[in-house]
Amino acid sequence: MTNHQPVNISNNRGRVGQQAGKIYVSGDNIIHTTSAQDTLSQLPHAADAPFNSYAKQHEPACLRDTRVDLLREIHSWADGEDERCIFWLSGLAGTGKSTIARTVARSYYDRQRLAASFFFSRGGGDIGHAGRFVTSLAVQLARNVPALRQRISDAVVGRNDIASQSLRDQWHDLVLGPLSKLSAHDCPASLVLVVDALDECDSDSNIRIIVQLLAEARTLTKARLRVLLTSRRDVPIRHGFYQVPEAEHQDVVLHNISRSIVDHDIALFLQHKLQLIARECCLDAGWPGVDIVTQLAQSASGLFIWAATACRFIREGKRFAAKRLDAILCNSGAIPTAPEQHLNKIYMTVLQNSIHLEHTDEEKKEQCETIRCILGSIGVLFSPLSVQSLDQLLDVTGGIEPILEDLHAILDIPNDQNRPLRLHHPSFRDFLLKRDRCGDEFWVNEKQAHSALAHRCVQLMSRSLKQDVCGVGAPGALVAEMDVTQLERCLLPELQYACLYWIQHLAKSDARLCDGGQEHEFLKEHCLQWLEALGWMGKVCEGIHAISSLESITLASECPSLNAFAHDMKRFAVYNRSPIELAPLQVYYSAIVFAPMKSILKRQFAEPLPYFIKRLPEVDDNWSTCLQTLEGHSSYVTSVAFSHDSAQLVSASLDSTVKIWDTVSGACLQTLKDHSGNVHSVTFSHDSTQLASASFDRTVKIWDVSSGACLQTLKGHTSEVNSVAFSPDSTRLVSAAADKTIKIWSAGGNACLQTLEGHSSGVNSVVFSPDSTQLASASSDRTVKIWDISSGACLQTLKGHSSEVNSVAFSPDSTRLVSAAADKTIKIWSAGGDAYLQTLEGHSSYVTSVVFSHDSTQLVSASSDTTVKIWDIVSGACLQTLKGHNGSLTSVAFSHNSIWLASASWDNTVKIWDASSSMRLETFKGHSSDVKSVAFSHDLTRLASASSDNTIKIWDTGSCECLQTFEGHGVWVYLVVFSHDSTRLVSSSYVDNVKIWDTISGTCLQTIVGHIMSVGCSHDSVLLALASFGGTFEIWDASGGSRLQALKSHSSTVHFATFSHDSTRLASVSSRNIVEIWDVSSGACLQTLEGYSSDVHLVAFSQNSTRLASASFNRTVKIWNTSSGACLQTLDNVKSNVPFHPPIFKGITLSMESPLTRADLIAILASLQSDETETSLQKPICQGISISTDGAWVTVNDQRLLWLPLVYRPICSEVSAALHLASDRHTVLLFAEYAVRERQVRRDTVGHGSSGQIGRAHRYRQAKAGKDRC
């Protein structure tokens, strides 16, 4: 995309990368780079930001002999020894700030001392916000200061996601850090950084951050950085400077400079411009004369923008230039007193002149309306568009170019129609949108302008969006792999703009939305296509915020259908944010397939089914109470808290970081890294501008939320700090530690005001009362104490828990106190501690956290039993139990708007729950505990599942109904295998017995005692092979009869045995990496195959039984001749078709690297010709339906097909023409015939024993590691 486009397609989400060239990207990471220039050229930056960018090449600098004193003062400051690192040049709109900034930037650029420049422009795309501010400075620094190039490049490679990090992290890593490493030799003189029109940045909070970051230039000791900052004197900038000592910045206010000096400079400017106009228009050399120039300078009233606009207006008149000058003088006859009135008159003169006098009154009226439409659109656009793009968006009869011809005085209209169209000065926007300044003739009603643009955006999207808008074809096509030029060609700038901003325009309009209206009909037809487009643009998070805004402006009482659609669309987009960002076409596939049955979007778009799915899986009826799962921490999440405006969520982790999340979209906004140990607790201040964190490193840190800056580090505790809280009046901070003390700190400084002692063991939790007069603390000494803040006295000691107390909280109405303990109970006390009210029981393990709802009617608890419970305060009843985490819960929080709950867990995630929902989570009617193994019947009509609830269930794969439940095992069942005729089922339990079942009657035909490692079934369904410890394995009659053979291996343990297809031979795998081939009839060992350096875990016969393939855990495959025992081929590092998912032990995560499966070996053997001997064998490509190694994708022939949500990812899987995923729910997907045909693997070689072999591999690895439990 060229640099004029308004919306940047970001296909790397802030990561550095490119489609082709010297940088290779794998996922989100740079794998290889060959030069600093290559790396820096890929760093996202705003091309229009520098003073000398192509877009600014016609912008003026100060004329010679103008602004002399001011420029001398700036140069003296920049070149001298002044300790003040910032020069703040402020003034009213139009006083010439940007012209001065360009002049200074040019001066130091020519002297090779310009560090960088960034010229903000409201509504200017990348230069209208701070997202590309620091990266743009870094790119220029590397170009302008050669000594910095490699250092900045190294910083980018060292943190390849830097462009998506906080402004502060970017500033430190890309600017301040590299500058701090410069030597005096590298940079003998000061460097100058120019930041213009900071008030034009679209975020007040970012404006304050930038001021604070720029002030950090004072910390540089070797290199010296001077910052020239220009802006209006708006409140956000003044607030930013409040935190910068006055001694560190110099201020000059332009409109306070002597009027005579300013008028002199304006007169010089006018004289210069008018002389040029006189030559162009063949006017007299002395035209218009000194007196006229003086009159014009006085009319400018100190505003350079007036003079510039007047000159442009006169020049565009060409042969009528003199008449245009007369018009200006005529309108300036009665001189008003306020500069703004002078500006109003010059703008009105330009607009009135654009209405042709020869037109009729009707035509003049129509032209006025067209001008209002065009200028109003330009004035309220959120990002600039080119003439061509604006023309396509507005769809004005006759086009917009003829109208623009007469507006060059106020519009910057580039010759290149693909360059953005801009206002010459933001003051024109202010003029246009205020009725008292421009009158009824040209006044633009801002709300109506937004409404009209929203309407045009919807029209454009309706005719331009379509499924697979970029024509990629493949359902699993990734954004990161897409050719950028293809995206630009298919998503034109005007369409990007419409997709990104249509709801924002609606929100700012006066449009009344209704059911069946334009917006509703658009969503019913194009909702998924819109989300797909946002995915390709890298703007899904922005889309989620837009949907949330749409829901808020559609009243359920006025437009219930549209409101319900918006709500469902928000749930849909939030739940599917990751796959849409990753592979946008999954919005039609995974997102619809796994959406709840009653989802409005599912009902709207489920037909037709995705072409590769025969039947949709069973899913919940409604959206889960869990709204989002936030992933990103690399270790246990220990604490979670909402900001008081509920817009953000903060989490703390044992990975030593604090993360700030966007509550609506789930995007990670910042990662704060400064603690040197585990972070145990985190909380927001009550104004949401700061947060505090407590750590194992014995410190408490206070952070600025906007910038991510660590403002203070509080030291004083002698052991790990467990808890931290701000007082509601924001004046104090309290911390509790394992050193048995509580410390009260001044929130504005690092002074410790008090240390409270009295607990006899570590203090785990501390909280302020709502009126900030008391504290409550919970301790491992089994007590809760209430303290008086003023005196530090302990007012009450509450006893009743029989184990350590983990959490304590006051109710917001100040009437109650609640405590949660390791004794599995929650106790409610009167707030004064003088009465014990009730005990809540229901958790089956430690209660780790408790908090009240903000209306004080409910409380929420989190437990190491992995659940969150919601309780009624009055009755003590448990209203709801929320399940979903896979590890102990550590913290729970209620949002202050009472909409959300957040929970933190040892599973490294944070979950956000819908606190306003009255839904209860539905329980799947099946197994009551983990599913350990699954197997399809040969005809794919049935599925068997084995569980740790001691049962086996047989399911109908068509209806997902449970057909039979087999009971008889007294302990966990970890293995099930169907016979090939599906009439028998073999199951093995955790301890020492195997059962053979009749699948028709459900009766147990035989119970075989022994510790069985593996079960194999002959292809004629007559024989069973049972492998066990002790080096023996047995051949049994599958009908439930007697043992036919008892074979003794050369090794102590046989892990696996399988029959040849003609049932005459048997292959076994033993613990010494030995494979043996046996004669079934005689029991004789025919061959012993050796040569593996890693554990062999699997073997498979070829269809004609002449070849045997064996696989080891290091993914080596050997092909053997079954008659001679010769090794025909060795294949190294063969890719797996099905992932290996080991169990997770408490605190231990085993390797996720995948061993090969039976289906893999069969695919390899199928590629062998019957007459092949020892010829070279190519590495096979994975064929058929499978699961990717990370468990996130269903693939066909190694191509991504269907993305699996986290909750559906398999613990174990059975792969065939159907796919069964055994996770925390049971899901069956049936695939269309094309997938089966493309597999190129015989159906009769799959579906037998696969899941059992995966289970055996699990258990074998655990046995080898000395871990006996599953």
C-alpha positions, 0 to 999 in steps of 0.5 A: 500500500502506498503511503497515501492510503488512509487505513493501513492493512496490518498483517503482522499485528505490530510485528516486523516482517515482509512478504518477500526479501531478506526477512523471513517471518514465521508466525510473529517472529523474525527468523533471519535478517541480513542488514540493519537497513532491511530490518528498519525498513520494515518497522511500521512508521508514518511516511507523512510524519517528517517535515520533508515528506512528499506530502509536505513538500509544498508547505512553507518555511519562514521567509528570510527576515521574518521571525528573526528574534524567535528563531534566534532564541530557538537556535540559541537554546538548541545550540547552547548549554541550557539545561532545559531539554524542551522548548514549548512553542504554543499559540492560537490556531493560525499563528504560524507554529508549524511554519516555524517548526518546519523552518527549524527542522530544515535548518538542523537537517541541513546541518546534519543535526536533526534527530527526527520530526513528527508533524501531527494532523488531526484526521490524518491517518497515521499522523493523526494518532500516536500509534506510529509516533515512536517508530517513525522517530526511530526510523528517522533517527537511524537514517539521520544518525548513522551511529544509531542505525545498528543499535536501533536495528538490534533493538527491533530484532531483540524485541520483534513485537516492539511496534505493538508495545506501549509508547513507553516501551517503544520510547525506551527501546527504540529512542532513549536506549540507543541514544544513551549508548552514543559516545561524545565522539559519535555525537559531538553536538546536540541533536534536535527533535521537532514535534509539531501540532501535538494538540492534533493527536487524537488521544488526550491520554497519549498527548500527556504521555508524549510530553512526559516521554519527551521530558525524559531526554533530560536523563541522557548523559552522553548524547544531548537531545533538544525537543522543539514542541509546538501546539495550542495551549490545550488542557491535555498538553498543559496537564502533561507539563504539570508533571514536568518541572518548570526548570526543564522546559522553556515556554514561548506563547506566539500570540503574546509576541508584540503585535508590531513584530508579528504584523511586520513579519506578515507584511513581509510574507504578503509582499513576497507572495503578492510579488509572485502572483503579480508575475504569474498573472502579468500584473504591474511590478509594484502591484498591489502597493505598500499601502495595500500590503499594510492594510492586508497585514492589519486585516490578518490580525496576527494570524499567518493562516489568514495571510496564507489563505488570502494569497492562495485565494488571490492566486487561484483567481489567475486573470481575476486576481486583482478582483479577488484582492478587491473582494478581500479588501471590501470584506475587510473594510470594517475591521473587527476586533477579534482575530477569529472574525478576520478569519471568518471573513476570509473563509466566507470570501473564498466560499462565496466566490466558489458559487458562480454568479451566472447560475440560477438561484436553484443551481446556486442552492444545489451547488451550496448543498454539494459544497456542504456535503463535500466539505462537511465530509472532509471536515468530519472524516476520521482519516483522510481520503484521496480525491479518487477515494472520496469521490467513490465514497460520496458518489456525488453526481458529476463527481467532486473534482469540478467542485474542488477546483474553486476551493484550492485556497482552503484545501490542499488538493494534490495533483496525484489523485491517489494522494490524500486530500487535506484542509490547509489548516484545522481552523477551517474545520472549526469555522465550518462546523460553527453556525455563528461563524459561517452562517446558514449558507455554508454551515455544516451540521456535524451530526448530519454530516456524520449520518450522511457519511455512515449512510454512504459507508454502508452503501459502499460496503453493501456493493463491494463486500463479498465472501473471500473478498481477496480471492485466496480460496483456502479456508486456512489462509493466514493474514501473515502469508498474504501478499500485501499488494493483493490485499490493497487491490481487493480492499481499496482505501475507500472500502477500508475506510467504510469498514473501519469507521461506519459505526463511529459515524453512526455513533456521532450522528443524529440517525435514529436506528430501527429494526429493518433499517439500512444498517440492520439489513446490511448486517443480516446480509454482510456481517461476516463479510465485514468481519472478514475484511476487518481481519485482512486489515488487522483491525478486528479489535477496532471492529469489536469496539465498534460493535460494542458502540453499536449495541449501546446506541441501539435501544432494546425498547426501540429496535429490539431485533437490531439490538439483539443482533448487535449483542450476538455479533459482539459475543461472536466477534469477541469469541472468535477474535483470534481466528479472524485475526489469524485467518479471516476466512475462518469467520465462515467456518470455525466461527459458525461451526462452533457458535451456539445453536441459538446464536442469531449469526449462526441461524442467519449464516449456517446455511449452506454448510461449509463444503467440507463438513457433512454435519455440524457438531453438537454445541451449546444452545447459548453463549457461555457465561465465559466471554473471553479467555485472555492468554499471554502470561507464561506462568500462573496468573496470581491476581486480577483487577478491573479499572474503576471505569471498567475499560481495562483489566490488569493481571499479575503473574509468576512470570514477573510481569503485569499485563493491562488488557482492553476489557471489551476486545481482550487485546493486551495493551501493555506488558509491564516489566520491572519486577525481579520476582513473581508478582502476587497482587495488582490493583488500580487507583480509583481514578484509573490513572495508576496501578500498584503491584506487589512482588516476591522481590519485596517491593511495591511498584506504582505505575502510570497506566497510560504510559506504562512508566514505573513511577515509584518503587516502595521498599521496606518489607523484609519478605515477599509482598502478598497484597496491595490496595489503594484507599478509595480517597486515593491518598494512601496505599497499603501493602501486606507481606509475609514478614507479618506486617502491613505498611501504609504509604503515601500514594503521592510519595514513597513515604511509609506512614505507618507499619502495623504489626500484630499478626503472628504469621504472614499477611495474605490480603489487605483492603481498605474500608469504603470510607478509607478509615479502616483496614482489614487484613487476612493472615496465615495465622487463621485470623482477620484483623480490623485496624484503625487507619489514624491510630494504627490500633487493632480494633478487632481480631476475628477468629473462626477459620481453621486454616490460613485466611487467603482473602478479605473484602469489605462490602461497598455498602460498608455493612459486611466483611467477608473472609475466605480460607484454606479450610474451604469456607467463606465467612461473612461478618458484620463490618465492625467485626462485632458479629459473625453472620454466616458460613458459606460452604460448597467449594471442595478445596481452598478458597483463594479469593472473594469479592462483593458485587458493587450493589453488595447483594452478591459475593463471588469466590474463587477456589483451587477446585478450579471453580468460581461461585456466585453467592446470594448474601442474604440466603447464603445460597450458591446461585451459580458455579462457573467452570472453565479453568484447567487449574487452581484459581487464584483471584477474582474481581467484579467490574465496577459497572457490574457487567463482568467478572474476571478470574485468574488461574494457574492455567496461565489464563484470565477469563472474563465472565458475563456477570449480568447473565442469569444463564447457568452453564449447561452440563454435557450429559455424558461422562462425569469425568475426564475422557481418557481414550476414544475409538471409532467403529470400523464403519464410523457409525459408533464411537466408544469413549473410556473415562476416569469415571470408570465407565465406557460409553458408545455413541451414535456418530450421527445423532451424538446420542449415547447408545450404551454405557458399560459398567464393570471396571472399578477404576479408571478405564484408559483404553478402548478398541473396537474389533474390525467387525465392530461386534466386540469392544475391548477395554482396559482399566488402570489396574490389572484387567481387560474386558471383552464386551459384546457391542450388541447386547452390552454384556461382558464376555470375558474378564482377563486379569493382567496389567495390559499395555496394549490391545491389538485386534486381528483384521478378521476380528477373530484374535486379540493380542494383549501386551503386558509387563513381564515380557509376555503377551498373549493371543486370545479368542476375541469371542471371549474364549480361551487363551490360544498362545502365550509368547515370551519376548526377549525384553522385560516389557511389551508395549505394543502388538499388532497383527498383519492384514492376513492375521498370520503374523504379529509384530511386538515392540519391547522396552529395549527398542526391539521389534519382534515378528511372530508366527501366530499359529506356532508362536515362533519368533521369526525376526528380531529387528534392532537398530533404534537409538530412541524408544520405539513406540509403534509398528504397522504392517503393509497391506500385503504384509511384506513390509513393516514400518516402525516409529520411534519417539524421535520421529525416526521411521524404519521400513523393514522386509518382514521375510528377511528382517532387512532394513530397507529405509530409514526416514528421519524427522518425519512429520506427525499427522496427529498431535501428542497431548500428554497429561498435565501434572500439577506444576509440570507441563510435559513436552508437546512434541508429537510422536508418529501414529498408526495412520502416519505409518500406514500412509508411508507404507501405502506409498511403497510399490509392491516390487520396491526393495531398497530404493529411495523413499521420499519423506511423506506428506501428511495425508487425510484429515488430521490435527495440527501439532499445536492442536489448533487446526483440523487439516486435510492433506497438511492444509489448514481447514478448520480452526479449533477454539481452545475449549474444543482442542483435543486431549486425545483424538481418533482420526478418520472420515470423522474426527472425535475431539476429547477435550473438556467436552465431546465433539464429533465432526463428520467430514464430506466425502471429498476429504475421505477421497483425498486421504489416499489411505485405505479406510480399513487401515484406519479406525483401529487402535489409533486412540489406544496407541496414543494412550499407550504412548502416553503411559509408556512415556510416563512409565519411563519417567517414573510417573505412574498416574494418568 
